[in-house]
Amino acid sequence: STELLVGLLGAQAAGGASVALDPTLPDGRLDAIAAAAGLDAVLTDDVARAARFDVPTVDLGALQDGDPAAFVALVEQLDPDDDAYVIFTSGSTGVPRGVAVTHANLGASTGARDTFFDGVPARFLVSPSPGFDSSVVGLYWPLATGGTVVMPTDDEVRDADRLAARIHADEVTHTLMVPSLWRVLLDRRADQLRRLDTAIVAGESCPPTVVADHRERLPGVALVNEYGPTETTVWATAARLDTTATDTVPIGGPIPGVTIRVADPGGRRVPTDVPGELLIAGPGVTAGYLDDPVATDARFVETDGRRWYRTGDLVRSDGTTIDFIGRTDDQLNVGGVRLEPGDVERALDALDEVRASVVVAVGQPTQLVAHVELVDGVALDEASLRRQVAASLPAAAVPRRLVAQVTIPRTTNGKIDRAAAAALPLPESTPVVDAVDDGLDPTAAAVLSTWRRLLAPAPIELDTDFFDAGGDSLTAAALVSAVGDELEIDVPIATLLAGPTPRRMVAVLDDGGGAGASGAEAVASASGVVRPVWFRRGVEGGLRIVMTPSWDDLFGYQDLAESFPPDVEVIVLAYEPTSAATMITTVPELVDELQAAHDRLPSSDGPVAVLGWSIGGVAANELAARLSASGAEIDLVALVDTFFPGEERHLWSNRWWKYKSMARWGAVPELLEELRVFARRRVDRLRRRFGRNEPVNDDTPRLVGSFPAEAFGHQPADAGVPMVLYRASTTNPARTVARWVTVAPDLDDVVVVGRHRGFDSIMRPDKVGAISADVVARLSRS
């Protein structure tokens, strides 16, 4: 979010080092990082959760804009040797290991980009979490060169379709992501990536197939492969990947200011084409590990009068470019995250069911597998063990697969034999032919076969849960793409959310879903762009909730939908445009599709509520008005933090406060600078648009965030139905209520503590219960 970047820069300007605490990490992991860092304060928009650190807390959401001149004055007082930030990686002792990066390190790393690359980024999309050092590229390079940082939401990063749409809509010029995520975007939405100038892949080995796919689909977009540990400040080598086909993808040569050496165990240079450990020297090499002199002395060495960082990576150089071979130690790289296997093994060994364990990485892309020796009499329950270790480990460190072994391989001196463990066989999945013989139709057989292929080596049956099988966001995108290819249809990622098992996915894909199908089901509307999805089947004659995500997707509504009791029927009318160019842009047109989908639903004899969050509430009111006018019985319209069209300016309050702060005496230089930046960006945009060989579709709807700009012009009418507004306490102002009262004079205003979006959103799992309980209570009185 914007507040995140404000917090990072503010902490550094005030003379502190920023430490990014990823809120998706379990509390145990956050506690370990906080203890290792010795935090002095926490900047947050989740004050309640931050209380656990027992240090002063600053609510970023409550801050007003400060004086830019004061910020500059603080920055000018900083010493280059001051720490700018600390990134924590997995430690071999089980305690997160902090790497302190100075302003000098950061300045050298960022400055080298101006020399290596042909131009500076106008708009850089940041996809990595700020807990990973690769995020530094997108956070600082554009700001240091007058560009714009584009911050996608968590939901957009998890959904490749929405992330590609954001890249297209915001006219992003540069981005960086792991090759596995870039592969998914190329496979699913290459048409929305053509406005890019440069795509950078980093964090894990880049397969040659990704380079080939990129060159075929995006020949006008530069592709750069970067390599560099956190300890050398983001990057140390880079390769421009041209059209030459190779069996391996090189990590390139040293970037400006960096010296590299391919060395033997004694630190001596090895001959050309002989494998050796990669050593790095230069201004990006950090001082070492936070409060860990032993680890620092082991990795940071003095040789030939220079200070080198020993990467532990085995490489080969032809004298010009470098090829990555593997590791010289036990460290693993899974999805761009460096992991110490001992860290994962300690978490597993601490469980009551486990006597001993060994963790290895297998496959391409890499998957984490744990071989476990269980306590006598205990049967293997993979899902249970995975959930237990997830309480203390980051998501990337939770094994995809756990395999029971009678004994763990050991050397003659009793130590775990990792090489032997890596060679242990994995149980094979049940062949799909067995399922076909059991009477599955071709669609179900194709879905099950695809699941088994994409989630191998996990054992997949019809009722296996995707997430229990170790699935993640990258696998989700690959899975729905593969299912779509197999069935020759377009399968949105939201389909997997609605059907997270093979059996339920088949029900979602089949028209009507089948009355006997379990879990979430869906049917297609007449036009095919709105899909009703059941999260709760409810009971006959019970309450029915109809949700209207509009231009959002199912992910934002999932927690609220699942918070309703099992006897309440919950249906989400999911809008799924096939591309940005075919997007419906007005509320009336969208409600045409919503109503067509609603008319195909089975009739209901119980009370009915139509509910929408954010702009979805505008569509909910319109849909309720139409249904009521056609004779349908609608008992409640529930608006969840929905602005009134024309009063949505608070959604861009940061920009509003920026311009408001310039409306004062002495601000003429700021205004002139703002005008200069504005003009330069418009020139850059024209240059990008008309300097491409590939045509740009100028008919693409103009978006505000992820919503069509035209949608904000819709004026609501009285639906003639009782209405309640669940208003976030820190987002929607009182004037929103006043405007909705002009439409619904008897409007009930219910304040819910929290924000519209973000980590304190009223749509979070710990807050949605208050909304669903109130809706149920109101309908029960109808």
LINKATA-V988716 format. One record per pair of residues at least 6 apart in sequence whose ideal C-beta (glycine too) atoms are under 6 Angstrom apart, sorted by the first residue. I is the first residue (numbers start at 0). J is the second residue. D is the distance in Angstrom with one decimal. If there is no record, write none. Layout:
# LINKATA-V988716
i=I j=J d=D
i=I j=J d=D
This chain:
# LINKATA-V988716
i=0 j=757 d=5.8
i=1 j=653 d=5.2
i=2 j=44 d=5.7
i=2 j=59 d=4.0
i=6 j=42 d=3.9
i=6 j=59 d=5.4
i=7 j=17 d=4.7
i=10 j=17 d=4.3
i=11 j=17 d=5.9
i=11 j=83 d=5.5
i=12 j=70 d=5.5
i=12 j=73 d=4.2
i=12 j=74 d=5.2
i=16 j=82 d=3.7
i=16 j=84 d=5.6
i=16 j=85 d=5.3
i=17 j=84 d=4.6
i=18 j=36 d=4.8
i=18 j=85 d=4.9
i=19 j=129 d=3.8
i=19 j=130 d=4.8
i=20 j=29 d=5.6
i=21 j=128 d=5.2
i=21 j=130 d=4.0
i=22 j=758 d=5.0
i=24 j=393 d=5.5
i=25 j=390 d=5.1
i=25 j=391 d=5.9
i=27 j=391 d=4.1
i=31 j=95 d=5.4
i=32 j=87 d=5.1
i=32 j=95 d=5.0
i=33 j=52 d=5.0
i=35 j=95 d=5.5
i=35 j=97 d=5.6
i=36 j=85 d=6.0
i=38 j=52 d=5.9
i=38 j=54 d=5.2
i=40 j=54 d=5.6
i=40 j=55 d=4.7
i=41 j=49 d=4.4
i=41 j=52 d=5.5
i=41 j=54 d=5.9
i=41 j=56 d=5.0
i=42 j=57 d=4.8
i=42 j=59 d=5.4
i=43 j=49 d=4.4
i=44 j=59 d=5.2
i=44 j=60 d=4.3
i=44 j=757 d=5.4
i=44 j=758 d=5.8
i=44 j=759 d=5.3
i=45 j=758 d=4.3
i=45 j=759 d=5.0
i=46 j=56 d=5.7
i=46 j=58 d=5.3
i=49 j=56 d=4.8
i=60 j=729 d=5.9
i=64 j=656 d=4.5
i=64 j=660 d=5.3
i=77 j=102 d=5.8
i=79 j=102 d=5.1
i=79 j=103 d=3.9
i=80 j=101 d=5.5
i=81 j=102 d=5.7
i=82 j=99 d=4.7
i=82 j=101 d=5.7
i=83 j=100 d=5.5
i=83 j=102 d=4.7
i=83 j=105 d=4.9
i=84 j=100 d=5.5
i=85 j=97 d=4.7
i=85 j=99 d=5.1
i=86 j=98 d=5.1
i=86 j=132 d=4.8
i=86 j=229 d=5.0
i=87 j=95 d=4.2
i=87 j=97 d=5.1
i=88 j=96 d=5.4
i=88 j=229 d=5.9
i=88 j=337 d=5.4
i=89 j=338 d=4.8
i=89 j=339 d=4.5
i=89 j=342 d=4.8
i=90 j=96 d=3.7
i=91 j=339 d=4.6
i=91 j=341 d=5.4
i=93 j=342 d=5.2
i=93 j=345 d=4.6
i=96 j=288 d=5.4
i=97 j=289 d=3.4
i=98 j=229 d=4.7
i=98 j=230 d=5.5
i=98 j=285 d=5.8
i=99 j=289 d=5.4
i=100 j=232 d=5.6
i=100 j=285 d=5.5
i=104 j=232 d=4.4
i=104 j=283 d=5.4
i=104 j=285 d=5.7
i=107 j=256 d=5.9
i=107 j=282 d=3.6
i=107 j=283 d=5.3
i=108 j=232 d=4.0
i=108 j=233 d=5.2
i=108 j=283 d=4.8
i=109 j=139 d=5.3
i=109 j=140 d=5.4
i=109 j=143 d=5.5
i=111 j=254 d=4.8
i=111 j=255 d=4.5
i=111 j=256 d=5.6
i=112 j=140 d=5.4
i=114 j=255 d=4.4
i=115 j=254 d=5.6
i=119 j=144 d=3.9
i=120 j=141 d=4.7
i=120 j=146 d=4.7
i=120 j=172 d=5.5
i=120 j=173 d=3.8
i=121 j=146 d=5.2
i=121 j=172 d=4.6
i=121 j=683 d=4.7
i=122 j=147 d=4.7
i=122 j=149 d=5.5
i=122 j=171 d=5.0
i=122 j=172 d=5.0
i=123 j=137 d=4.4
i=123 j=141 d=4.3
i=123 j=148 d=6.0
i=123 j=173 d=4.6
i=124 j=149 d=4.4
i=124 j=166 d=5.9
i=124 j=171 d=4.4
i=124 j=174 d=4.4
i=125 j=134 d=5.7
i=125 j=137 d=3.6
i=125 j=150 d=5.9
i=126 j=156 d=5.6
i=126 j=176 d=4.6
i=127 j=133 d=4.6
i=127 j=134 d=4.3
i=132 j=229 d=4.4
i=132 j=233 d=5.3
i=133 j=175 d=5.9
i=133 j=201 d=5.5
i=133 j=202 d=5.6
i=135 j=233 d=5.2
i=136 j=175 d=5.2
i=141 j=148 d=5.5
i=149 j=169 d=5.1
i=149 j=171 d=5.6
i=151 j=165 d=5.2
i=154 j=554 d=4.7
i=155 j=161 d=4.5
i=155 j=162 d=5.0
i=155 j=165 d=5.3
i=157 j=472 d=4.2
i=158 j=492 d=5.2
i=159 j=183 d=4.6
i=159 j=184 d=5.5
i=159 j=187 d=5.3
i=159 j=476 d=4.1
i=160 j=492 d=5.7
i=163 j=184 d=5.3
i=163 j=188 d=3.4
i=163 j=191 d=4.3
i=164 j=579 d=5.7
i=167 j=191 d=3.8
i=167 j=579 d=5.7
i=168 j=702 d=4.1
i=170 j=194 d=5.7
i=172 j=196 d=4.4
i=173 j=197 d=4.9
i=174 j=198 d=6.0
i=175 j=199 d=4.0
i=175 j=201 d=6.0
i=177 j=202 d=4.3
i=177 j=203 d=5.3
i=177 j=335 d=4.0
i=178 j=200 d=4.5
i=178 j=205 d=4.2
i=178 j=209 d=5.0
i=179 j=364 d=4.8
i=179 j=473 d=5.3
i=180 j=473 d=6.0
i=181 j=200 d=5.4
i=182 j=209 d=4.9
i=183 j=476 d=4.2
i=185 j=212 d=4.9
i=185 j=216 d=5.7
i=186 j=480 d=5.3
i=187 j=480 d=5.7
i=189 j=216 d=4.0
i=192 j=217 d=5.9
i=193 j=693 d=5.2
i=195 j=220 d=4.8
i=197 j=221 d=4.5
i=198 j=220 d=5.7
i=198 j=222 d=5.4
i=199 j=223 d=4.9
i=199 j=225 d=5.7
i=200 j=224 d=5.5
i=201 j=225 d=4.1
i=202 j=335 d=2.8
i=203 j=332 d=5.6
i=203 j=335 d=4.6
i=205 j=224 d=5.1
i=205 j=248 d=4.4
i=207 j=248 d=5.7
i=210 j=240 d=5.1
i=210 j=248 d=5.8
i=213 j=222 d=5.0
i=214 j=242 d=5.6
i=219 j=691 d=6.0
i=219 j=692 d=5.6
i=219 j=693 d=5.7
i=222 j=240 d=4.6
i=223 j=237 d=5.7
i=223 j=239 d=5.7
i=224 j=238 d=4.7
i=224 j=240 d=5.8
i=224 j=248 d=5.8
i=225 j=234 d=4.6
i=225 j=237 d=4.8
i=226 j=236 d=4.8
i=226 j=250 d=3.8
i=227 j=233 d=5.4
i=227 j=234 d=3.7
i=227 j=235 d=4.1
i=228 j=310 d=5.7
i=230 j=285 d=5.4
i=230 j=308 d=5.1
i=231 j=279 d=4.9
i=231 j=283 d=4.8
i=231 j=284 d=5.4
i=231 j=308 d=5.6
i=232 j=283 d=3.7
i=235 j=257 d=5.2
i=235 j=279 d=4.8
i=236 j=250 d=5.0
i=236 j=251 d=4.7
i=236 j=252 d=6.0
i=236 j=253 d=5.6
i=237 j=251 d=4.6
i=237 j=254 d=5.6
i=238 j=249 d=4.8
i=238 j=251 d=2.9
i=247 j=322 d=5.2
i=249 j=320 d=4.5
i=249 j=322 d=5.4
i=250 j=321 d=5.2
i=250 j=323 d=5.2
i=251 j=320 d=5.7
i=252 j=320 d=5.6
i=253 j=259 d=4.8
i=256 j=281 d=5.1
i=256 j=282 d=5.5
i=257 j=281 d=3.9
i=258 j=280 d=4.5
i=258 j=281 d=5.7
i=259 j=279 d=5.7
i=260 j=268 d=5.6
i=260 j=278 d=4.4
i=261 j=269 d=5.4
i=261 j=275 d=4.1
i=261 j=314 d=5.8
i=261 j=316 d=5.0
i=262 j=268 d=6.0
i=262 j=275 d=5.2
i=262 j=276 d=5.4
i=262 j=278 d=5.1
i=263 j=269 d=5.4
i=263 j=275 d=5.7
i=266 j=302 d=4.5
i=269 j=275 d=4.0
i=271 j=318 d=4.9
i=274 j=313 d=5.6
i=274 j=315 d=5.0
i=274 j=324 d=5.8
i=276 j=327 d=5.4
i=277 j=310 d=4.7
i=277 j=312 d=4.8
i=277 j=314 d=4.6
i=278 j=307 d=4.3
i=278 j=309 d=5.8
i=279 j=308 d=4.9
i=280 j=305 d=4.7
i=280 j=307 d=4.9
i=284 j=308 d=5.0
i=287 j=295 d=3.2
i=287 j=299 d=5.3
i=288 j=294 d=4.8
i=288 j=295 d=5.0
i=298 j=309 d=5.2
i=299 j=308 d=5.7
i=300 j=307 d=5.4
i=311 j=326 d=5.9
i=311 j=327 d=5.2
i=311 j=328 d=4.9
i=313 j=324 d=4.4
i=313 j=325 d=5.0
i=313 j=327 d=5.2
i=314 j=321 d=5.0
i=314 j=323 d=5.6
i=314 j=324 d=5.9
i=315 j=322 d=5.0
i=329 j=340 d=5.4
i=331 j=338 d=4.7
i=331 j=340 d=5.9
i=331 j=360 d=4.5
i=333 j=365 d=5.1
i=333 j=367 d=5.2
i=333 j=395 d=5.3
i=334 j=395 d=5.3
i=336 j=395 d=4.0
i=338 j=396 d=5.3
i=340 j=358 d=4.2
i=343 j=358 d=4.6
i=343 j=396 d=5.2
i=344 j=356 d=5.0
i=344 j=358 d=5.5
i=346 j=388 d=4.5
i=346 j=391 d=5.4
i=346 j=392 d=5.4
i=347 j=353 d=5.2
i=347 j=356 d=4.1
i=347 j=369 d=5.9
i=347 j=388 d=6.0
i=348 j=356 d=5.7
i=350 j=387 d=5.6
i=352 j=373 d=5.9
i=352 j=374 d=5.8
i=352 j=377 d=4.7
i=353 j=371 d=5.2
i=354 j=372 d=4.6
i=354 j=374 d=5.4
i=355 j=372 d=4.3
i=355 j=407 d=4.8
i=356 j=369 d=5.5
i=356 j=371 d=4.7
i=357 j=370 d=5.1
i=357 j=407 d=5.3
i=357 j=415 d=5.0
i=357 j=420 d=4.3
i=358 j=369 d=4.9
i=359 j=368 d=5.5
i=359 j=420 d=5.4
i=359 j=421 d=4.4
i=360 j=367 d=5.9
i=361 j=368 d=5.4
i=366 j=399 d=4.4
i=367 j=398 d=4.6
i=367 j=399 d=5.4
i=368 j=398 d=6.0
i=368 j=400 d=4.7
i=369 j=398 d=3.9
i=369 j=401 d=4.9
i=370 j=402 d=5.1
i=370 j=404 d=4.9
i=370 j=420 d=5.6
i=370 j=423 d=5.7
i=371 j=401 d=5.7
i=372 j=404 d=5.8
i=372 j=407 d=4.9
i=373 j=403 d=5.7
i=379 j=403 d=4.2
i=381 j=401 d=4.6
i=382 j=467 d=4.2
i=384 j=401 d=5.5
i=385 j=397 d=5.7
i=388 j=397 d=5.8
i=389 j=397 d=5.0
i=399 j=469 d=3.5
i=400 j=456 d=5.7
i=400 j=457 d=5.5
i=408 j=416 d=4.2
i=408 j=419 d=3.7
i=408 j=420 d=5.2
i=409 j=415 d=6.0
i=409 j=416 d=5.6
i=410 j=416 d=5.0
i=425 j=456 d=4.2
i=428 j=451 d=4.6
i=428 j=458 d=5.2
i=428 j=459 d=5.8
i=431 j=447 d=5.8
i=431 j=448 d=4.1
i=434 j=447 d=5.3
i=435 j=444 d=4.8
i=442 j=505 d=5.8
i=443 j=505 d=4.7
i=445 j=485 d=4.7
i=446 j=482 d=5.9
i=446 j=501 d=5.1
i=446 j=504 d=5.6
i=446 j=505 d=5.3
i=447 j=501 d=4.7
i=449 j=481 d=4.9
i=449 j=482 d=5.1
i=449 j=485 d=5.5
i=450 j=459 d=4.8
i=450 j=501 d=5.1
i=451 j=459 d=4.6
i=453 j=477 d=5.9
i=453 j=478 d=4.8
i=453 j=481 d=5.8
i=454 j=468 d=5.1
i=457 j=468 d=4.3
i=457 j=469 d=5.7
i=461 j=501 d=5.1
i=461 j=502 d=4.3
i=462 j=500 d=5.2
i=462 j=502 d=5.7
i=463 j=500 d=6.0
i=464 j=499 d=5.6
i=464 j=500 d=5.7
i=465 j=499 d=4.4
i=475 j=492 d=5.9
i=475 j=495 d=5.3
i=476 j=492 d=5.9
i=479 j=490 d=4.4
i=479 j=492 d=5.3
i=479 j=494 d=6.0
i=479 j=495 d=5.5
i=482 j=490 d=5.2
i=483 j=489 d=5.7
i=483 j=490 d=3.9
i=491 j=575 d=4.8
i=493 j=552 d=5.2
i=493 j=553 d=4.4
i=493 j=573 d=5.7
i=494 j=507 d=5.3
i=496 j=553 d=5.0
i=497 j=507 d=4.8
i=497 j=519 d=4.3
i=497 j=521 d=5.5
i=497 j=532 d=4.4
i=498 j=504 d=3.5
i=498 j=507 d=4.0
i=498 j=519 d=5.9
i=503 j=518 d=4.4
i=503 j=519 d=5.9
i=506 j=512 d=4.5
i=506 j=513 d=5.5
i=506 j=516 d=3.5
i=506 j=520 d=4.6
i=507 j=521 d=4.3
i=510 j=522 d=6.0
i=510 j=523 d=5.5
i=511 j=522 d=5.0
i=512 j=520 d=3.3
i=512 j=521 d=5.7
i=512 j=522 d=5.7
i=519 j=532 d=5.8
i=519 j=533 d=5.6
i=519 j=534 d=5.5
i=520 j=533 d=4.7
i=521 j=530 d=5.0
i=521 j=532 d=4.5
i=522 j=531 d=5.5
i=524 j=595 d=5.0
i=524 j=596 d=3.6
i=525 j=595 d=5.0
i=526 j=592 d=5.6
i=528 j=592 d=5.5
i=529 j=572 d=5.5
i=529 j=574 d=5.4
i=529 j=592 d=4.4
i=529 j=593 d=5.8
i=529 j=596 d=4.1
i=530 j=573 d=4.8
i=530 j=575 d=5.9
i=531 j=570 d=5.3
i=531 j=572 d=5.5
i=531 j=596 d=5.2
i=532 j=571 d=4.7
i=532 j=573 d=5.4
i=533 j=570 d=5.6
i=534 j=560 d=4.0
i=534 j=561 d=6.0
i=534 j=569 d=4.4
i=535 j=563 d=5.7
i=535 j=567 d=5.6
i=535 j=568 d=5.7
i=535 j=569 d=3.9
i=537 j=566 d=5.8
i=537 j=567 d=5.3
i=537 j=568 d=2.9
i=538 j=566 d=4.6
i=540 j=604 d=4.8
i=540 j=605 d=5.0
i=541 j=566 d=5.3
i=541 j=605 d=4.9
i=542 j=567 d=4.6
i=542 j=605 d=5.4
i=542 j=606 d=5.4
i=542 j=778 d=4.8
i=543 j=568 d=4.5
i=543 j=603 d=4.6
i=543 j=605 d=5.9
i=543 j=607 d=4.7
i=544 j=569 d=4.7
i=544 j=608 d=5.3
i=544 j=610 d=5.9
i=545 j=570 d=5.3
i=545 j=609 d=4.9
i=546 j=556 d=5.5
i=546 j=571 d=4.4
i=546 j=610 d=5.1
i=547 j=572 d=5.5
i=547 j=611 d=4.3
i=547 j=615 d=4.8
i=547 j=618 d=4.6
i=547 j=619 d=4.6
i=548 j=556 d=5.4
i=548 j=573 d=5.9
i=548 j=615 d=5.3
i=549 j=614 d=5.6
i=549 j=615 d=4.2
i=549 j=618 d=4.5
i=550 j=706 d=4.8
i=553 j=571 d=5.9
i=553 j=573 d=5.3
i=556 j=571 d=5.6
i=558 j=764 d=4.6
i=558 j=767 d=5.1
i=559 j=762 d=5.9
i=559 j=767 d=4.2
i=560 j=569 d=4.9
i=562 j=767 d=4.5
i=562 j=768 d=5.1
i=562 j=771 d=4.3
i=563 j=569 d=5.1
i=563 j=771 d=4.8
i=572 j=593 d=5.1
i=572 j=596 d=5.4
i=576 j=582 d=4.6
i=579 j=699 d=5.1
i=580 j=696 d=5.6
i=580 j=699 d=5.4
i=582 j=700 d=5.1
i=583 j=589 d=4.9
i=584 j=700 d=4.8
i=584 j=707 d=3.9
i=584 j=709 d=4.4
i=585 j=709 d=5.2
i=586 j=617 d=5.8
i=586 j=618 d=5.7
i=586 j=621 d=5.7
i=586 j=710 d=5.6
i=586 j=713 d=3.9
i=589 j=618 d=5.8
i=590 j=618 d=5.8
i=590 j=621 d=4.6
i=590 j=622 d=5.2
i=593 j=622 d=5.2
i=594 j=625 d=5.6
i=606 j=634 d=4.4
i=606 j=778 d=4.2
i=606 j=781 d=4.2
i=607 j=633 d=5.4
i=607 j=634 d=5.6
i=608 j=635 d=4.0
i=608 j=637 d=5.4
i=608 j=774 d=5.8
i=608 j=778 d=5.7
i=609 j=619 d=4.7
i=609 j=622 d=5.6
i=609 j=623 d=4.4
i=609 j=636 d=5.5
i=610 j=619 d=5.9
i=610 j=637 d=4.0
i=611 j=618 d=5.6
i=611 j=619 d=3.2
i=612 j=639 d=4.0
i=614 j=706 d=5.6
i=616 j=638 d=3.6
i=616 j=641 d=2.8
i=617 j=713 d=6.0
i=619 j=636 d=5.9
i=620 j=636 d=5.5
i=620 j=715 d=5.1
i=620 j=718 d=5.4
i=623 j=633 d=4.9
i=623 j=636 d=4.6
i=623 j=718 d=4.3
i=623 j=720 d=5.1
i=624 j=716 d=5.8
i=624 j=718 d=3.8
i=626 j=633 d=5.4
i=627 j=633 d=5.0
i=627 j=718 d=6.0
i=627 j=719 d=5.5
i=627 j=720 d=5.7
i=633 j=720 d=5.0
i=634 j=778 d=6.0
i=634 j=781 d=4.3
i=635 j=721 d=5.4
i=635 j=777 d=5.7
i=636 j=718 d=5.7
i=636 j=720 d=5.1
i=636 j=722 d=4.4
i=637 j=723 d=5.5
i=637 j=774 d=5.5
i=638 j=724 d=4.7
i=639 j=725 d=4.9
i=640 j=726 d=6.0
i=640 j=727 d=4.5
i=640 j=731 d=5.8
i=640 j=755 d=5.2
i=642 j=735 d=5.8
i=643 j=735 d=5.4
i=643 j=738 d=3.7
i=643 j=739 d=5.6
i=644 j=711 d=5.6
i=644 j=713 d=5.4
i=646 j=735 d=5.6
i=646 j=738 d=5.5
i=647 j=711 d=6.0
i=661 j=669 d=5.2
i=661 j=670 d=5.5
i=688 j=695 d=5.5
i=700 j=707 d=4.8
i=701 j=708 d=4.6
i=715 j=742 d=5.1
i=717 j=742 d=5.3
i=722 j=743 d=4.1
i=722 j=746 d=5.1
i=723 j=747 d=4.3
i=723 j=749 d=6.0
i=724 j=739 d=5.9
i=724 j=748 d=5.4
i=725 j=749 d=5.1
i=725 j=751 d=5.3
i=725 j=770 d=5.2
i=726 j=750 d=5.4
i=727 j=753 d=5.4
i=727 j=754 d=5.5
i=727 j=755 d=5.1
i=727 j=761 d=5.0
i=728 j=750 d=5.3
i=728 j=752 d=4.9
i=729 j=754 d=5.0
i=730 j=754 d=5.5
i=730 j=755 d=4.0
i=736 j=748 d=4.9
i=739 j=746 d=5.4
i=740 j=746 d=5.2
i=751 j=761 d=4.4
i=751 j=769 d=6.0
i=753 j=759 d=4.9
i=753 j=760 d=6.0
i=753 j=761 d=4.1
i=753 j=766 d=5.4
i=754 j=760 d=5.6
